[in-house]
Amino acid sequence: MGIAIYTLCALTCLVAAVLLFRGYARARYRLLFWSGLCFAILTVSNALNVVDHVTPPQLDFIPARLGTALAGVALIAFGLVWERD
């Protein structure tokens, strides 16, 4: 059951990223671009979460999951701080 939920979380992040990039293509607001990048990286983080739950316990994906999540949050923070719109 957990794998299905994590997969749905990854798909939700992917849909959000696609919609944000489409909005950026139309309106050219840079904050939409930074938000789209954030959600794209969070999609990777959630996909790593799924992979982590289906692989044997000897393989540890926690550093990769946390690193990608940190990168996504850092991108949205950068976009919020440095954009002046």
N, C-alpha and C positions, 0 to 999 in steps of 0.2 A: 504493500500500500504506500509506503514511504517513497519508493522509486517513482510511482505514478505522480505523486504530489510534487516531487522535485522536478520531474519532467515537465509538468504543467507550469511550474514556476519559470523554468528556462524558456518555454514557449511564450509565456506571457511577457518576459523581458524582451524576447526577440520581436514580438509584435509591437511592443512599445518603441523599440529602437527603430523599426521600419517606419512606423507612423511619425516619429519625431524627425527622421531624415526626410520623409516626404514633406512634412511641414517646413523644414528648412529649405528644401528645394523650391518651394512655392514662395515663401515669405522672406527668405534670406536673413532671418534673425539668428545671430550667432549662438545665442543661448540654446536654441533648438538643436544646433549642431553639437554643442558640448553635452547636452542631455542625451542625444542620440548615441554619442560615443560612450557615455557612462552606461547606458542600458545595453549597448552591444558588449561591453566588457563584463557587465553583470550576467549577461547570457552565457558567456564563457565560464564564469565562476559557477553558475548554476549547473552547467553541463559537466563541469569537473565534479560537482557534488554528486551528480547521478553516477558518473564513472567511479567515484570513490565508494559508493554504496554497492556497486555490482562487482568490484574487483576483490580479490582476497585481502584479508586484513594485513598481510605483510607489506602491501603497497600502500603508501600513505600520501594522499593528495592534499592534506590539510594546508601545508605551506603554499602550494600553488593556488588553492581556492582562496585563501586569505590574501595572497599577493594580488590576485586579479581583482578581488573585491576592493582592496585598498586603492588599486590603480583607478578603478571606476569612480570611486568616491573622490579621489584626488582630482580627476578630470572635471567633475561637476563643480567641485570647490574652486578650481582654477577658473572655470568659465564664469562662475558667479562673481568672483573677486575682480577679474581683469576686464570683463565686458562692461561697457559704459552705457549701454542702451537703456 
